[in-house]
Amino acid sequence: MMADGESPPRQDSTTQLPIGMQQQVEQFLYREAALLDAWRLEEWLQLFTPEARYIVPSTDFPEGQPPEYPALIDDDLTRLRGRVTRLLSGRAHREFPWSRTRHFICSVLIEAVDGDDLAVTAPFIVYRFRHGRPTQYVGRYLYTLLRVGDSLKIRRKRAELDMGGLWDQGTVSILL
């Protein structure tokens, strides 16, 4: 098992991934995006392991590790559940009524395999539509996925934003 902030050892380039693993990872990430776009956040939470972490670093230090560097979001599963409860309750004023979102993921790459842990990266664009105004978030996801039997779970999700700041967006009030 990898410690927080630690990348798994690089997979030898001659090592072959099991047949179907790339497709399984891609389908898992596409399903995650669809759950977020449909605001099926309780189902989305079920994709995470009990020790999961969800991190959105600050745009000033996108590669920095909390707590040494500030983060816009640094949630364990308990805090993430609280965030979801608040978003679904209508008490999150920036997201009531809910924004419409579209998560686009491409170029999914399994960077490394360490036992049942998979290090996965993928560029993303998330479009948010609120009050007739579109905004976008662009960056890359860094996942640690855990193989559990025939399925996958998110052990760690990190969304590094490429923007130099959030001037147009104001904040990150949606789940990336």
Phi, psi and omega in degrees: 000141181269143175282160178305138178079358184259134177270145177290159178300145179297138177285136177300134185297341179272349179287130179267137174287149176304146180303130177089351183295317179301313180295320179298317179295314179300314180297322178299314181292323177294321178295318177302313180299319180295321177297318179295316181296329180271002183057035175267064191287330176296318176294321179300319179300331181292347178282349186263151173280162179300330181263017186298156174225141179236119187231133168234101181294161176295156179287342177287326182226068187298336180259002180288151180256125173294148005269000181297326179239147181294152177227146174290321177219134174213085188249135163276183185295325179297313179293324179295320175299318177298319178297315180296315179302316180294316179298321182281343186281340186090358179272353176271092190300330178291343182233036173223118355296162185298144172289154169270136181228157171222118178262123177247128181234139178213174174048048180293128183230124172276107185281324184200155175233129178225095185065239179266001179268135176242128173267120186232137174236153177198130172293153179216157166227130175241121175264134178239129180244118182218128180053041177073009183241123178273143168226161180223150175239128183235138178178208178222144175267142170235115182248148158246113178258145180248128174279123178236100186062236180266004183242177180237152174225155178269117175271326181207133174231126180233126179247101179270119181276138180274344183291149178285348180185179181247041183299314180285325185276328182084311182195179173250094181259353178255169174270124182277000000 
